Amino acid sequence: MTDSQSRLTVRDLRVVIGGRHILHGVRLDVAGSGVTALLGRNGAGKTTTVRGVLGLLPRTGSVLLDGEETVRTATHALVRRGIGYVPEDRGIFAGLTVAENLRLAERDAEPDYGLVHELFPELKQRARQAAGSLSGGQQQMLAIGRALLNGNRMVIADEPTKGLAPRIVTEVAVALERAAEAVPVLLVEQNLPLVRRLAGDCVVLADGRSAWSGPAAELLADPEASRGLLGVGTRASAKGGH
């Protein structure tokens, strides 16, 4: 993929926290359509990369959104430029209704409820239901729906299937598949069957560095590479964080 085809282009992304170097020049591209997966073992730097891209952590390097440099842009301004974020913990307000959660996310003068309700009709049907009473899959649909409400140029979803039962993972997979029809998605995920189903391209991180990039199918078809880069079939890394 060339830079001109990318929705997001990250080069030499570095994050230092408390004097400790967490990211060491990460490089990645998010295609202008479909799903790009960000993979790696626990502690590889995936969530740190996402938070660095969003300006939630101090960073240096280059972060281009449709060719526009954003590395010095504050998070709130970057969100206004068109990056929707689905955090690892979903970030919904459990005590508010589905409709109230969506209303709080409104940014555009004419939020695209039509798209959200077309992709996720359950959100319309359950508009008056407390968000905390939704299933895990429905809560994830709500989190994704909020990110699509404002006509964003891309969506970042951080481990959306973590801790979910297999049946609910299937619901979330469908939700992400539908979302990717409307907007490019950067998917941080460790569920490899989901990555195989959804992702066109992938980037693998190891110890805060970009270790591999290319078609997801190519990586997942190579057992030796998958085992070496992702620890498939081996005991998970003992490092904390993401």
Secondary structure, DSSP 8 states (H G I E B T S, - for coil): --GGGEEEEEEEEEEEETTEEEEEEEEEEEESSSEEEEE-STTSSHHHHHHHHTTSS--EEEEEETTEE-TTS-HHHHHHHTEEEE-TT----TTSBHHHHHHHH--SSS--HHHHHHH-HHHHHTTTSBGGGS-HHHHHHHHHHHHHTT--SEEEEESTTTT--HHHHHHHHHHHHHHHHHS-EEEE---HHHHHHHEEEEEEEETTEEEEEEEHHHHHT-HHHHHHHH-TTS--------
